[in-house]
């Protein structure tokens, strides 16, 4: 009987593992000095331009590939910020949901904790050579958080619609949502 209870409780603490992994990845990328970070961005840019060159049969020369990959650097870096914090927010929401946090509270705690970490990450970067803290990067990270919150809302809406076959209009309490069919009767 005790072993069965152990297996029921074990997955709950493990729900924090994805968030811890994303936090670690963000920390490692932020700990890179400016030169190392630029090398990673350039290699991603060259990989993308080379892939598009091969897929679309553009026949770009090596110098053209380098030129186009250099012009994509800002886009690559900002997209990486958005993606990292999108994944972080989702991975923070997961254990909160496992521990039965729901609705607005889940979204607020997820959003606020993700943005706080974005600010702390920028502070961390200010101590790394050739890197600076940027409030605009926190804003860009927040876009990723907002997109994750919107994805959670959309997922909740789709799940609710599939389970009940009804669409929520508004809710007076968490236990009794008013559905479109009920609001028509009033």
C-alpha positions, 0 to 999 in steps of 0.5 A, a space after each residue: 500500500 505504501 508503494 502505491 502511495 509513493 507512485 501517486 506522489 512521485 510525479 507531482 514533484 517531477 512536474 517541476 523538472 521541465 521548468 528547471 531544465 528551461 531555467 538552466 538552458 536560459 542561464 547557460 545561454 546568458 552566461 556566454 560572453 558576447 563573442 560566444 553568443 555571437 558565434 552561436 547566433 551566426 551559426 544558426 543564421 548560416 544554418 537557416 540561410 543554407 537550408 532555405 538556399 537548398 530547399 528553394 534552390 536559390 544558388 547563393 554563393 558562400 559570401 551571400 549566405 554569410 551576408 544574409 545570415 548576418 542580416 538575420 542576427 537581430 531576428 534570430 536573437 529576438 526569436 530565441 528570447 521569445 521562444 525561451 520564455 514561451 517554453 519557460 511560461 508553459 513549463 512553469 504553468 505545468 507544475 502549478 496545474 498539477 498542484 491544482 492551481 487554476 484559472 486567473 491565479 494560474 495565469 498570473 503566477 505563471 506570467 509574473 514569475 516568468 517576467 521576474 525571471 526575465 529581469 533577473 536573467 538580464 541582471 545576470 547578463 550585466 555581470 558577463 563580459 561583453 554583455 549588457 542588461 537590456 530592459 527591451 529584452 525583458 519586454 521581448 521575453 514578456 512577449 513569449 510569456 504572453 504568447 504562452 498565456 494565450 496558448 494556455 487560454 486557447 488550450 483551456 477553451 478547446 478542452 472545455 468545448 470538447 468536454 462539455 460541448 458548450 462554449 463559456 460566455 461568462 462565469 459566476 463561480 469556478 464551479 458553475 460556468 454559464 454556458 451559451 445555452 444557459 445564457 440564451 434562456 435568461 
